[in-house]
Amino acid sequence: MSDVLDSYPQWLDGAWVTVRLTLLGGALALVLALLFGMAGTSRHAWVRVLNRVYVEFFRGNATLVLLYWFFYALPLLGLRFTTLSAAVLALGLNVGAYGAEVVRGSINAVPKAQYEATVALNFTPFQRMRRVLLPQAFALMLPPFGNLLIELMKGTAIVSLVGLVDLTRVSKNIQGSTGQTVAAFSVVLVLYFIIAQVLQLFVRYAERRVDRMLGRRLPSEPSLETVAAGAPGTGVTG
């Protein structure tokens, strides 16, 4: 066991690669999820078609196959990616497809009265989404987003197959050099668990912040339902 623990510089380097892949892949997945998730709620059929094509294609393909495609196949067609870029693209595109469905479902779960109030206030579609629907839907998105982020972190283990020295690759290297299979793979289990718990703490902190932000209302700020109902002083009549 001491030989395994004495290799802590390798463990730290591997953990940093895993964390970096998680953060970069998660950022890409979040952007794609928001874009295509909102596209799935569009009134325009062709925009919703874009959502379905993206979601069904990348959700229906294995992350490992996407990684091989970016790393081995596309260079033959003239498109070359670094190993890190190929891994981030494969992870982000795959998890983003699941996230897009989370965004679409969360937006659709916002009470219909909120949407009707924005119509009564003559909000543009952009204003409805930015000021009312998306903030409320974001609170619904966070718990499943946390699960997807942890799944993405665990999915980074596949990058060892294309040469990136992440935690999984480090554990195999140390197991091969020391012969201590149980110790090497026990350490990597603990490290993945610690990273997952840190990510979960971050997501729960974000949930509390969003809940406080949505629960905070200035005394002079009327609710949308009140405005739409034509309460005195709002300037809107029913």
DAURMO-V294726 format. One record per pair of residues at least 24 apart in sequence whose C-alpha atoms are under 7 Angstrom apart, sorted by the first residue. I is the first residue (numbers start at 1). GAP is how many residues later the second one is. If there is no record, write none. Layout:
I:GAP / I:GAP
This chain:
1:182 / 3:175 / 4:170 / 4:179 / 4:180 / 10:160 / 11:156 / 11:159 / 14:151 / 14:152 / 14:153 / 14:156 / 15:151 / 15:152 / 17:149 / 18:138 / 18:148 / 18:149 / 21:67 / 21:135 / 22:130 / 22:131 / 24:64 / 25:63 / 25:64 / 25:66 / 25:67 / 26:66 / 26:123 / 28:64 / 29:63 / 29:64 / 29:66 / 29:67 / 30:66 / 32:64 / 33:63 / 33:64 / 33:66 / 33:67 / 33:70 / 34:66 / 34:69 / 36:64 / 37:63 / 37:64 / 37:66 / 37:67 / 38:65 / 38:66 / 40:64 / 41:63 / 54:43 / 55:42 / 58:35 / 58:36 / 58:39 / 59:35 / 59:38 / 59:39 / 63:27 / 63:28 / 63:31 / 64:94 / 66:24 / 83:81 / 87:72 / 91:61 / 95:53 / 95:57 / 99:46 / 102:39 / 103:38 / 106:31 / 106:34 / 106:35 / 107:26 / 107:27 / 107:30 / 110:26 / 110:27 / 114:110 / 117:107 / 117:108 / 117:111 / 120:108 / 121:107 / 139:68 / 139:71 / 139:72 / 142:61 / 142:65 / 146:54 / 146:57 / 150:46
